[in-house]
Amino acid sequence: MRSSEGFVFVRRGLHLYYHVLGDGPETVIIPNANWLAELLQPLAEGRRLIFYDPRSRGRSSAVTDGRQLSLEDDVADLEAVRRYFGLDKASLLGASYHAAVAAAYALENPERVDRVLLVCPITPRRPGEWEQELPSPEEMTYPPGIPRLEEMRREGIDHEDPVAFCRAWFTYFLLPAQMGELAAAARFPLEDISSFPNEWPRHTMSVYFRHIVPKMEGWDFRPRLSELRAPLLVMQGTDDLVPVEASREWAAHAANGRFLAIEGAGSHPYIERPKEFFPAADTFLRGGWPRGSEVVAREE
């Protein structure tokens, strides 16, 4: 399989890492290379996948100025990646928060987008009946009630050995919270991710909870989703932290959207239910609708 990597120059001091896998007539741009490039390799069969790390994530440049951390900045960086590779159009795959980045990009640049695949996206609106109280970055970094993390913090390991603390944070907190099938967590590329300072919990929680999410305020993608003519598929694990009803709203308000539930999966269906996830995703990216995907009626 063809593979290459490098950096996209955005401006002085800001470079975005990319990793390209595969070769073919279809191109899919996927944010969050450090998490997904290894896990989504099966989708590179017969197509080109362009993974990249957003600013202040993975191997990309860290951003210390909070004024340069926002959903709008992430959308602009996706456009920088598209321009760098000289693409007229591409499909997009976004997971979690990056699903919102993909949707926002498609709404702002409809002529540049073939298809949009949202995997376990954040809720399409806030506030709403699914709104969960967002913990502070400190509570996310040091979630209370988890003895091993509290012990490591008391011993100063979070500062002396942040790689070890990052591994423990994923092992004892994040992955158990996200996975519908915890045994599948063994396939998560934890060792690589923990080696990047941009992925240490103190940093990532600050990026999102102190800067990006507060600027999004009362976001609501629903009113504009009817403008998006590109096919949009939402794939959601039924045991994900985000309620299934929220993901169904993404599909219901899109002009050409469908929803597909992955039974028993949490936030990482490509790890937990690969036999269901990859054939469905492949079918959609090739131009069809996977079996079981449904048109969702909009509730007025």
C-alpha positions in Angstrom: 0.0 0.0 0.0 1.3 3.4 -0.9 2.2 5.6 2.0 3.7 9.0 2.5 3.8 11.6 5.2 4.9 15.2 5.8 3.7 18.6 6.9 1.3 21.2 5.4 2.6 24.7 5.9 -0.2 27.0 7.2 1.7 30.0 8.4 5.0 30.6 10.2 5.1 28.4 13.3 2.1 26.3 12.3 2.5 23.1 10.4 0.0 20.3 10.1 1.2 16.7 10.0 -0.3 14.5 7.3 -0.2 10.8 6.5 -1.4 9.5 3.1 -2.4 5.9 2.7 -3.5 4.1 -0.5 -4.1 5.2 -4.0 -7.2 5.4 -6.2 -9.8 7.6 -7.8 -11.5 8.5 -4.6 -9.9 10.8 -1.9 -11.1 11.0 1.7 -9.8 13.6 4.1 -9.8 12.6 7.7 -8.8 14.7 10.7 -7.0 13.2 13.7 -4.2 11.2 12.0 -2.6 10.2 15.3 -5.7 8.3 16.4 -7.2 7.1 13.1 -4.4 6.5 10.5 -3.7 3.0 11.9 -7.2 2.1 12.8 -8.8 3.1 9.4 -6.3 1.5 7.1 -8.8 -1.0 5.7 -10.6 1.9 4.0 -7.4 2.7 2.0 -8.1 -0.3 -0.3 -8.8 1.2 -3.7 -8.8 4.9 -2.6 -6.5 7.5 -1.1 -6.9 8.5 2.5 -5.4 11.8 3.6 -5.1 11.8 7.4 -3.9 14.9 9.1 -3.5 16.1 12.7 -5.3 19.3 13.5 -3.4 22.2 15.0 -2.2 21.5 18.6 -2.9 17.7 18.1 -0.6 14.8 17.4 2.5 15.7 15.5 1.2 19.1 14.3 2.4 22.3 15.8 1.2 23.2 19.3 -0.8 26.4 19.5 -0.3 28.3 22.8 -2.4 31.3 21.8 -6.0 30.4 22.7 -7.3 33.0 20.3 -6.1 30.7 17.5 -8.1 27.7 18.7 -11.6 27.5 17.4 -14.0 25.5 15.2 -13.4 28.1 12.5 -9.6 27.6 12.7 -10.1 23.9 12.4 -12.3 24.4 9.3 -9.7 26.7 7.8 -7.0 24.1 8.4 -9.0 21.4 6.6 -9.2 23.8 3.6 -5.4 24.3 3.9 -5.0 20.5 3.6 -7.3 20.4 0.5 -5.4 23.2 -1.2 -2.0 21.6 -0.4 -3.0 18.4 -2.2 -4.6 20.3 -5.1 -7.9 18.6 -4.7 -11.0 19.9 -6.6 -13.3 17.7 -4.4 -12.9 15.1 -1.7 -15.1 13.1 0.7 -14.8 13.8 4.4 -14.7 11.5 7.4 -14.9 13.1 10.8 -15.3 11.4 14.2 -16.5 13.0 17.5 -15.8 16.8 17.5 -14.1 16.4 14.1 -17.4 15.3 12.7 -18.6 18.9 13.4 -15.5 20.2 11.7 -16.3 18.1 8.6 -20.0 19.2 8.6 -19.0 22.9 9.0 -16.5 22.6 6.2 -19.1 21.0 3.9 -21.6 23.7 4.6 -19.0 26.5 3.9 -17.5 24.7 0.8 -20.3 22.6 -0.7 -18.6 22.6 -4.2 -15.5 20.9 -2.7 -17.2 17.9 -1.0 -18.4 14.6 -2.5 -19.7 12.8 0.5 -19.6 13.3 4.3 -19.3 10.4 6.8 -19.8 11.4 10.5 -18.7 8.7 13.0 -20.1 9.0 16.5 -20.4 12.8 16.2 -21.0 15.3 18.9 -24.5 16.5 19.3 -25.8 18.7 16.4 -27.0 21.3 18.8 -26.6 22.7 22.3 -28.4 23.2 24.5 -30.9 20.4 24.1 -32.4 17.6 26.0 -29.2 15.5 25.6 -26.9 18.2 26.9 -24.5 16.8 29.4 -22.8 19.1 31.8 -19.3 19.6 30.6 -16.7 19.0 33.3 -13.8 21.4 33.8 -10.5 20.6 32.2 -9.2 19.7 35.6 -12.0 17.2 36.2 -11.3 15.6 32.8 -7.6 15.5 33.4 -7.8 14.1 36.9 -11.3 12.5 37.0 -12.3 12.1 40.6 -12.9 8.6 42.0 -10.3 6.8 40.0 -7.7 5.7 42.6 -4.8 4.9 40.3 -4.9 8.4 38.7 -5.3 10.1 42.0 -2.3 8.1 43.4 -0.2 9.1 40.4 -1.0 12.7 40.8 -0.1 12.6 44.5 3.2 11.1 43.6 3.8 13.8 41.0 4.0 11.3 38.1 1.7 13.5 36.0 4.5 16.0 35.8 7.6 13.7 36.1 6.4 11.1 33.6 3.6 12.6 31.6 3.8 9.7 29.1 3.0 7.2 31.8 0.2 9.4 33.2 -1.3 9.7 29.7 -1.3 5.9 29.3 -3.0 5.5 32.6 -5.5 8.3 31.8 -6.6 6.4 28.7 -6.5 3.0 30.4 -8.4 3.8 33.6 -10.7 6.6 32.4 -11.1 7.6 28.8 -11.3 4.2 27.0 -13.6 2.6 29.6 -15.9 5.6 29.3 -15.9 5.4 25.5 -16.0 1.7 24.7 -19.1 -0.4 24.5 -16.8 -3.4 24.4 -13.8 -2.7 26.7 -11.8 -5.7 25.4 -11.5 -4.0 22.1 -9.5 -1.2 23.8 -6.4 -3.4 23.4 -6.4 -2.5 19.7 -6.3 1.2 20.4 -2.8 2.7 19.4 -2.2 3.9 22.9 1.6 3.7 23.0 2.0 6.0 20.0 -0.6 8.5 21.1 0.8 8.8 24.6 4.2 9.8 23.2 2.9 13.1 21.7 2.9 16.0 24.2 -0.1 17.4 22.2 -2.1 14.3 23.3 -1.3 14.5 27.0 -4.6 15.1 28.8 -3.6 18.4 30.4 -3.1 19.8 26.9 -6.0 18.3 25.0 -8.6 19.1 27.6 -7.4 22.7 27.7 -7.6 22.9 23.9 -11.2 21.8 23.8 -12.8 22.8 27.1 -11.0 26.1 27.7 -10.9 27.3 24.1 -12.9 25.6 21.4 -16.1 24.5 23.1 -16.7 27.9 24.9 -16.4 29.7 21.6 -19.0 27.4 20.0 -21.5 28.5 22.7 -25.0 27.5 21.7 -24.2 25.7 18.5 -26.9 24.4 16.2 -26.1 22.9 12.9 -29.7 21.9 12.1 -31.0 25.0 10.4 -28.2 24.9 7.7 -28.0 21.1 7.2 -30.8 21.3 4.6 -28.4 23.3 2.4 -25.9 20.4 2.3 -26.6 18.5 -0.9 -23.8 16.0 -0.6 -24.8 12.6 0.8 -24.3 12.5 4.5 -24.1 9.3 6.6 -24.1 9.2 10.3 -22.7 6.0 11.9 -23.2 5.7 15.6 -22.4 3.1 18.2 -25.5 2.3 20.2 -23.4 2.4 23.4 -21.7 5.7 22.6 -21.6 8.4 25.3 -23.6 10.6 22.9 -27.2 9.5 22.7 -28.3 7.9 19.5 -31.2 10.3 19.2 -28.8 13.2 18.9 -27.0 11.5 16.0 -30.3 10.8 14.3 -30.9 14.5 14.3 -27.9 15.1 12.1 -29.3 12.7 9.5 -32.9 14.0 9.9 -32.0 17.6 9.1 -29.5 16.9 6.2 -31.0 17.3 2.7 -29.6 13.8 1.8 -28.8 12.1 5.0 -29.1 8.7 6.5 -28.4 7.1 9.9 -26.8 3.7 10.6 -26.6 2.2 14.1 -23.7 -0.1 15.0 -25.1 -2.3 17.8 -23.0 -2.8 20.9 -20.3 -0.3 19.9 -19.3 2.8 21.8 -17.3 5.7 20.4 -14.9 3.6 18.3 -17.0 1.2 16.1 -14.0 0.7 13.7 -12.3 -1.0 16.7 -15.3 -2.6 18.4 -17.3 -3.8 15.4 -15.0 -3.8 12.4 -17.0 -6.4 10.5 -20.0 -4.1 10.6 -18.2 -0.7 10.3 -15.8 -1.2 7.4 -18.2 -2.7 4.8 -20.7 0.0 5.6 -18.2 2.8 5.4 -16.7 1.4 2.2 -20.1 1.1 0.5 -21.0 4.7 1.4 -17.6 6.2 0.3 -18.0 4.3 -3.0 -21.3 6.1 -3.7 -24.0 3.8 -2.2 -25.9 3.5 1.0 -25.0 0.6 3.3 -27.6 -2.0 4.2 -29.5 -1.0 7.2 -29.0 2.8 6.9 -32.3 4.7 7.3 -33.8 7.9 6.3 -34.8 9.6 9.5 -38.0 11.6 9.7 -37.6 15.1 11.0 -39.6 16.0 14.1 -41.1 19.4 14.0 
